[in-house]
Amino acid sequence: MRALGKLMAHMPEPSMSSASLARNSRYRSVTSMVWVLLTAAILATAVLSQRSLSRLADSREAVTHSLHVDTALRDTMSQLLDAETGQRGFLLTGRAPYLQPYYTALTQMRQSRAALGSALSQDPSALAPLEVLDKAIAAKLQDLDHTVSLKSEGRSDEAVQLILADTGNQTMLAVREALQVLEADQVRRKNTQQAQDEREIKNNYLTLGASILINLLLLIGLVQRFRNATTQGDVAQQVMDERNVELSRLLAAAATRNEQVQLLSELSRFLQSCAGMDEAVGLLKQHLPPLMRAGDGALYLMAVEHNQLRRSFTWGDKVYVDFFEPGDCWAARLGQPFRQPVQSGSASCAHLQSEHWCAQDNVQCLPLRAHGELLGMLVLEAQVAPDPGENLEIEGSRRFALEQVGLSIGNLKLRESLRQASMRDALTGLYNRRFFDESSQREVKRAMRQQVKGSYAGLAVMMIDIDHFKRFNDQHGHEVGDQVLREVAQVLQGQTRGSDVAARYGGEEFTIVLADITPELALGRAQRVCQAVEKLALHAAGKDVGTVTISIGLAHFPVDGSTVEALLSAADKALYEAKNAGRNRVVVAT
């Protein structure tokens, strides 16, 4: 653009009359003004585009912060329930091992409270609800500690009387109400932030559209002025033609850049709202090829559990391998884009040296990274543009698009990991207590509806406890104890269907909800679980650590109870009968 301005200023002028000189002077003045306006409009468009992308990044950070707060709130309630479970087991049995989940939950609760306070430290409106929550938790913990102390001192009757006084339910209700206030405040803040983001994004799109329209109008007006201008000789005509070509190219480039910015903004907004990676891959398959401006390509995403880059989708006619290791790609090794040489050899990527691959002169591997982690790889085959400036512009737009897509995928993976952490027990991989409480209530309600409709098949609840678990910890250490918990959890996972819910209830206790099953089939399933656990062969440091067995209490809906609490109580009593009867057996609640 500056080169054209210089060329216009130094263009030779043929002899003209004074009127022609005056017209040419006015023409140059108006043209210079249009150039200034066009430059200002292009700069304004760039600033608006950057502002829109920055707002999208801020919105992603707000979503991540909200997820951290929600996780801390759920963990606090779950850990308090775990502490209450340990207290109940100790009061019922008087056995010290049942206090292990109680003290573990107290330690975890302090960590969750610290995380919650750190996340809400910048929000003054949350300080008062946090103080109410602290007082409610302190009251509940004081109640739990009092009953445990009474039981430890042999004053069981006083502990029972304290429980019958219903103080525990009142303190737990106060905790739930305090957590509900914080959760409601979080929902309100999230809705307000989302509405504000939507308004700002809408305003940015409208302003960006107006700026783009002004750019186009100014360019069209400038082209029209050049076309309508009176040429003065062959040299002037040649300069005009060159200007028209350059302006046409600038118009096409500006339209392409504006389209790229709009596509990238739309893609980032949709990726931010995706529920999972499958949905995100579908969006990328639709939007990524036009953003990359390549006729053939493939997207690979990292499978961490296998340390492989697996193919998600391809476009064009080329054939790409299904997966490869990061060490097979120079771009993954170097941590930067890599262009393949024309001749295959040691300097080209190993995953492109198959019998179906034909060497090309513009094949690139572009790493997809976020937060210092390799998330995937984009393999492209694109034609080289004749203009070096256009090639540089295309390469820059590709890298910018990959940065934005990498950030979106990184945040999506972070959300998925936080969601899994809120549902799964970290040691065993089974569902945790909080997820079990929610899903079991849902299954009982569904069983009630089926019973009314006449299509009821049955519902059963298993309470499972590992026999002599304290012996493994005392004789072999906690690492072997953790191994026993993981091995038993794998058996439970393998013996359940997709519709069943297997969860770690607390300590060495597990529970399973069997949906759509008759009492006879449920009993058979429980017996098979017992037999499968008994066949486990456990080794520690190359030595056999003995046989693991479990005891199971089995309760059915609605014979043994019409609520989750009643079913768990019946199954728990049956479990203690199985323990008293010699362990390694299934006892059905009576």
N, C-alpha and C positions, 0 to 999 in steps of 0.2 A: 504494500500500500504506500509506504514512504518512497519506494523506488519509482512508482507511477507519478507521485507528486513532483519528484525531482525532474522526471522526464518531461512533465507538462511545463515546469518552470523554464527549462532550457530548450524547449522546442523552437526551431527557427521559424520566424514569421515572414511571409511574403509582404510586399508593399501593399498598403491598404490606405483607404481614405480616413479622414478624421472620424467620421460616423462609424466606420467599421471598427476602428481602434476603440472607440467608446463602447460599442457593443461587446467587443472581445473583453474589455476590462470588466464590464458588468458580469459577463459570463464567468470569467475567472473568479470574481468575488463570490458569486452565488455558488459556484462549484466548490470553492474552498470551504464555504459555510456548510454545504452538504457533507463534505468529507469530515469536518469537525463533528457535526451531529452524528454521523455514522460511527465514528470512532468512539464517541461518548456512549452511544447506544450499545455497541458491542461490549464495552467495558462494564456497563450496567448489567447486561445479560450475564456476563461471567460472574459478577459479584452476587447476583441473585441466585445463580446456580449453586455457587459455593455455600451460600447461606442456607439454601434448601437442604443440601447434603449434610451440613453441620447440624441442622435441626433434627434430621433423621438419626444422626449419631447420638445426639443428646437424648432423644426419645428411647433409643436402645439402652442407654445407660440407666434411664429411669425404670425401664422394665426389669433390668437385671437387679437393681436395688430393691424393687418391690418383691421380686422372687426371694431374695435373701431374707427380707422381713417376714414373709409368709412362712418360709421354712423354719425360722427361729421360733415363731409363734406355735407352729405345729409340734416342733421338737420339745418345747417346754411342756405342753400338755401331755405328750406321749411319755416323757420322762417322769412326770409326776404320777401318771397312771402306773408306770413300771415300779416306782417306789411304793405305791399303795399295794401293788400285787405282791412285792417282796414282804411287806408288813403283814399282809393277810396270810401268806404261806407260813410265816414265822409264828403268828398267833395260833394258827390251826394245828401246827405240828410241833412247835417248840424247837425246831431244828435250826441250828445256826447257819447252814448253807443257804437257807432261803433269804438270809439278809444280804447275800451277795448282790442280787439285782437292786436291792434297796439302796445300798451305798454307792453302787455304780451309777444309778439314776441321779443321786444327789450330786455326784461329781459332774455328770454331763449337764445337769440343770444349771449349774453355775456357769458353765461354758456357754450354754444357749442364752442365758440371761445377759452375759457380757456381750455376745454377738448382737442380741436384740438392742441393748443400750447403745452400742456403737453405731448400728444402722439408723437408729432414731434420734441420735444425739443432735442432729441439725434441725430437728422439727420441734419447736417449742410446744405445739399443741399436744404432743405425745408424752410430755414429761409428767403431767398429772395422772393420766391413765397408767403409765409405767409405775408410778409410786403406789397407786391402788393395787396393781398386780403384785408388786413386791410384798405389800402388807398381807394380801390374800395368800400368797405362796408361803410366807413366813408362818402365818397362822396354821396352814395345812401341814407344813413340815413339823411345827411344834406339836400338833395333834398326833402325827405319826410317831414322832420321837417319844412322846409321853407313853403311848400304848406299848411301844417296843421296850421301853425302860421298865414298865410295870411287868411285862411278860418275862424279861430277863431277870428281874428280882424275885420271880416266883409269885407275883401278885396277879395271877391269871383272872381271878374273879373281878378285881378292880378294872383290869383291862377290858373285860367283857362288858362291864357296866358302862365304861366310857364309850365303847362302840355303840351300845344300845341307846345311849343318850343322843345319838344322831348328830353329834358334833362333826364327825368326819364328812357326812353328806353336806352339811351347811358350809363348811370351809371349802369343800370341793366346788360347791355351787358358786361360792364367791370368786374362786379362781376362774371358773368357766365364764362368769359374767364379765370379769376384768379382761379376759382374753377376747371375748366377743366385742367389747368396746373397742379394743385395739384393732381387731380384724375389720370392724365396721368403719373405723377411721381410715384404715388402709384402703378399703374398697372405695370409700368416698374420694380419697386423694387420688387413687388410680383412675377413677372415672373422670375426675376434674382434669387430671393431666392428659388423659386420652382426648377429651373434648377440646382442650386447648391446643394439643398437637394437630388434631384434625382441622381446626380453624386456621392455624398458622400455615399448615401444608396447603390448604385450599387457597389462602391468600397469596402464598408464594407462587402457586401454579397460575393464578390469575395474573399476577404481576409479571411473571416470566412470559406468559403468553402475550401480554400486551407489549413487552419489550421485544419479543421475537417479531411480532407484527410490525413494530416500528422499524426494526432492522430491515425487514423485507421491503417495506414501503420506501425507505430511504435508498436501498440498493436499486429497487426498480426505478425510482425517480432519477437516480444518478445515471443508470443505463439509458433511460429514455432521453436524458439531456445530451448524453454523448451521441446517441443515434440521430437526434434532431439537429445537432450542431452543424453549422456550415463549414465544410472542409475547405482548407486553403492549400491546395496543391497536393501533390502525391505524397510528400513527406508527412504532412498533417493527417492525411487519410490513413497512412500506415500506422501512425501513432494511435489514432482513434481505434483502429481495428485491434491493436494490441491491448489497449485499455479495455475494450469491450470483452475480449477474451479473458483478461485478468479478472474483471468484475464478475463475469459469469462463473469463473472458477471460485471466486470468493463467495458468491451467492450460494453455490452448491455446497461449498465447504461449511458455510455458516448453517445452512439448513440441515446438513448431516450432523454437525455438532449439536445443534439444538435437539434433534431427534434422539441422539445418543444420550444426552442428559435426561430427557424425559423418560426414555426407556429404563435407564439406570435408576432414576428416582422411583419409578413405579415398581421395579423389581425389588429394590431395597425395602420399600414399604410392605410389599406382599411377603417377602422373606421374614420380616420382623413379626408378622402375624401368623406364620406357619405353625401347625400343631406338632409336626415331626419332620424327620429327614426325608421320608417318602414324598410328602407333599412338597417339600422344598426342591427335591430333584425334579418333580414334574414341572415346577415353575422355571427352573433353570433350563430344562430341555426346550421350553417354549421361547425363553427370552435370551439365552446366552448366545446362540449362533448369530443372530443379527448384530448383537453387540460386538462380537469378535470379528465380523466381516471376513469370514473364511468359508470356503466352499466345503471343506471336510474338516472333521475334528472329533475328538472324544474327550469326555470328562471322567476322570478317575477320582474316587474318594478313598481316604485312608480307612482301612479296617484295622483298628488298633490291636484287637485280640489276635490277629494273624500277622501283623506287621506287613501288610500288603496294601497296594493301591489297586482297588477293584473298579472295573469299568461300570459306570452308572448309565451312560447313554452315549450314542454316537450320532453324527449326521453326515450326509454325503455318501459317497460310494466306497470309500476305503475300508479295509478290514483291519481292526485293531485287536490286540490280545485281550483276553478276559481279565487278567490281573498280572502284576509284576511287583517285585520287591523294590523299595526305594533305592537300593544300591545299583539297580539296573538302569537308572536314569541319571544322566549328568546334571540335569537341572536340580534334582533332589539333593545330589551330593554337594553341588556348589551353592545351593540356596538362592539361585537367580535364574532368569530365563536363559535357555540354551538353544541355539540354532544348529540343526543337524548339517554336517557336511554332505556334499553331493554324493561322494563315494562312501559306501558303507565300510566300516572298519572299526578299529579300536577307539577312534575318536567320536563314534556315534553311539547313541543309546542302545543297550542290549535288547530292550523290549521292542525296538523297531527293526531288528535284524532277523525277522521270520521269513519263511519262504513265500508268504503272501504279500510281503511289503516291497514296494518299488521305491527306490531312492528318488527324492525330489529336491529341488533347489531352495525351497522355502518351508521346511518343516521345523516347527518350533515346539519346545516343551516349556510350559509356563507354570511354575509352582504356585499353588494356592495356599497362602499362609495367613495365620492370625495369632497374635499374642505369642510369637516366637515358635509356633507349632506348625508342622506340615499337615495340612488338611486334605490336600488332593493335588492333582496334576491335570493340566489342560494341554492336550496335544493338538496342534493346528497345522493345516496345510493351506497356505494362502498364496495367491498370485502376487508378484512384486509389481508395485505401481511404477510407471515410467518416471514420475516426478519424485526425487528424493525427499522433498519437503512433505509430500503427501504420505510417504512411507513413515517418516518420523511422527507425523500427526496420528497415524493409525496405531503405531506401536505405543505411543503415549496413552491413547484412549483405551487400548487393551489393558495396559498395566493398571491404569486408574480403576477400570471396571473390575479387574481381578482383586484389587485391594478392597473395594467396597463389598464384593461378593464374599471374600474371605472373612471380613469382619462380621457379616450377617450370618454366615455358616458357623463361625466360632461362637457367636452369642447363642445361636440355636442349639449347638451341642452343649453349651454351658447350661441352658435351660433344661435340656433333657437329662443331663447328669444330676442337676438339682432335684428334678422331679423323681428320678429313680432313687436318689438318696432319701427322699421323704417317704418312699413307699417300701423300700427294701431294708432288711437287716444287714449291716455291713459285714458281719462275720459269716453268716450262713447263706446269704443270698435269698432267703425266703422273705415273704412279706413281713413287715413289722407289726407291732401291736396296734398302732393307730390305724393302719390300713385294714387290719382284721376287724377292728371294731366297726368301721364304716361298712365294709363289704358284708359282714355277717348280719348286720341290721337290714341291709338291702335284701339279702337272700331270704331272711325270715318273712319279710313283708311280701316278697314275691311268692313264697310258699303259701301264705295266707290267701293271696289272690287266686292262686291255682286251686286251692282247696274249695273256695267259693264257686269257682267255675266248673268244678268237677274234673279237672285235668291234673289233679295232684298226684305226683309220683313218689314223693318222700324227701326228707331232709334229715341229715345226721350230723352230729358234732363229735369229734374225737378230741379228748385231752390226753396228751402223750407225755411221759416222763422217762428220762434215761435212768435205768437202774444202777445204783451204786456209783453215781457220777462223781461223788466226792472222792471215791477211791482212786479214780484215774488222776485227779488233780493231786492228791496226796502222794501217790506212789510214783507218778511219772512227770508231774509238773503241769503248769497251766497250758503249755504249748500242746501237749498231748490231749488235754481236755478240750482245747479249741479244735483240734483235729477230729475228735470224737463228735463234737457238735456239727462240724462241716460234713462229715461222712454220713451221719444220720439225716441231716437236712437233704443231702443229695438223694438218699433213698426215698424220703417223703416226697420230694419233687418228682422222682421217677414213677412213683406209685399213684400219682394224682392225675386227674384229667384237666383239660383246659378250663372247664367250668368250676372246678374245685378251688378252694383257697387254703393253701398251706402256709402257716405263719409261725414265727417264733414268739411264744407267749411271754417268755421271761425266764432268764437263767437257763436251766436245762429242760424247760417245759415247752412243748409245741402243741399246736392245735390245728385241726383240719375241718373245714366245712364241706360236706359232701352234698351237692345239690342234685335233685332229680334222681333219687336212688331209694330203693326199698330197704326195709330193715335187714332182710336176709342178705342182700348184696352188700350193704354197709358192713355187716359183721364179717363177711368173707373178705372184704377189702382190708379191714383192720387186721385180720389174722395174717393176710399176705404181707402186710407192712411189718408185723412182728417177725415173721419168718425171714424176710429180706434183711432186716437189721441184724438178726442173729447170725446170718451168713457172712457178715462183714469181717474182713481180715485186716486188722490194724497193726502197723509196725511203726516203731519209733527208734531211730538210730540203728536200724537193722535188726531190732528185736521185736518179738511178738508181745503185744501188751494185753492179750487176752480177748475174750469175747464180749461184745456189747449186746445188751438186751434192753428192751423197753417194755413198759406197762401202759395199757391203753384203757381209758374209760370211755364208753360209747353211749350217747344219748340220742333220742329220736324226737322229732317234732310231729305232732303236738303231744305225744303220749307223756314225755318227760318234761314238757314245758312249752309254752307258746311265745316266750320271749328269749332273746339271746342270753340274758342273765340267768334265767331259769335253766336253760339247756346247759350252759357252762357249769352251773352249780351241780346239776345232776351228773354230768360227765366227770366233774371233779370228785364227787363222792364215789362214783364207780372206779375212778383211778385209784383212790386210796384203798378200796376193797381189793383191787388187783395187787397192790403193794402188799397188803396184809396177807393175801392168799399165796404169796410166794414169788411174785413178780413174773416177768416174761410171759404175760398173758393178756387177754382181752376180757373185760367184764362189762356187761351191758347193764345200764342203769335200770333199777326196778322201782 
